[in-house]
Amino acid sequence: MQVEIANSGYKRQLQVETGEQVVIGVNKFTSSQEEKGQYLTVDPSVGERQIAKVNKMKASRDNAAVKASLDKLRVAAQGEDNLMPYFIEAVKTYATLGEICGVLREEFGEFKASVYF
């Protein structure tokens, strides 16, 4: 089934690229005002400010409470409990999304899609 889906998507993409399949705004009736090669740029200082905010938050939070909430989440993930209350508790202790996902990644692993061509 996955192979058929991949082949179908590949065939459609080739049809779009050759013009056999028309996609408005992609290969037909594109805006003449659109400048090619112009991409969204982000000021690097924005990322630096966000990192500083996260570091400041981590320094001022109760790290023992964060660890305790993440440990409870880990135990719940090993069982069959509803994880939502544990997510909420972790967020209330100022655990970051990365820390929460790290616990889940350690317990469940990471999804790796099979790719067929």
N, C-alpha and C positions, 0 to 999 in steps of 0.2 A: 504494500500500500504506500509506504513512504517513498519508494522508488518511483512509483507512478506519479505521485504528487510532485516530486522533484523534477521529473522529466517534463511534466506538464508546465510547471513554472518556467523551466529553461526554454521550452519551445515557445511559450508566449513572449518571453523577453526577447528572443531572437526575432519574432514577428514584429515586435514594437521597434526594435533597432533597425530592421530592414525597411520599415514603413508599411509592411503588409498589414499590420494591425494598427489602426489609428487611435492615438490617445491624445485627446484635446489638451493642449498646454504642454505636452511632452514632445511629441514629434509632429504636431500639426497645430496651427493657430497659436503659436507661441508669441509672447509679448515682444514687440520690437524694441520696447524701452528697456528691457532687461539687459543688464550688462553681464557679459560672460566673465567668469572667474572672480566675481566679487562675492566674498563670503562674510558671514558674521564674524566679527572679531570681538574678543573679550579683553578688557583691560586686566592684565596680570595682577594688578594691585587688589582687585576684587577677591581673588583666591587667597592672597596673602592676608587680607583683612578677615576672611572667614576662618582661616586656620588660626589666626590670633584669637578670635572669639571662642572657638572650640577649646583651644588650650587654656584660656582664661576660665571658661566654664568648668573644665575638668579639674583645674587647680582649686576652685572654690566649692565643688560639690563634696558630698560625703561619700568618699570612695569605698568605705566599708559597706554602706547601704547599697551602692551600685553592685559591688561584688556579690553581696547576699542575694540581690534580686536576680542577677544573672545566673547564680548557682541554682536558685529555685526554678528558673526557666529551663536550665539544663536538665534537672531532675524531671520536670514535667514533660520535656521533649522526649525523654527516654521511656515515658509511659504513654498513656492514652488520654491524658487530661486535655481539656480545652486550653490552648496556649494564650488566648486573648487576655485573660486577667493577668498573666505573667508579663505579657508585653506592656500592658498599662502600668503595672507596678514598676517595671524597669524604666519606662519613660519618665515616670514621676520621680525617680531617683536621679534623673538626668543621664541615664545610660544613652550612648549614642546609637544611631541606627547601625553603624559599623560594628559596634560591640555586640549588639543583639544579633545581627546577621552572622557574626563570627561564631557565636554559640550554636546557632542553628546549622551552620556549615559544618562545624565539628561533629554534631550529632547526626545529621542527615546526609552530609556530603553535598556535592555540587552536581547539578544536572548537566550532562554532556550529551548534546543531540548527536544522533548518528547521521552522517552525511554520505549520501550515495550519488555518484555521477556515472 
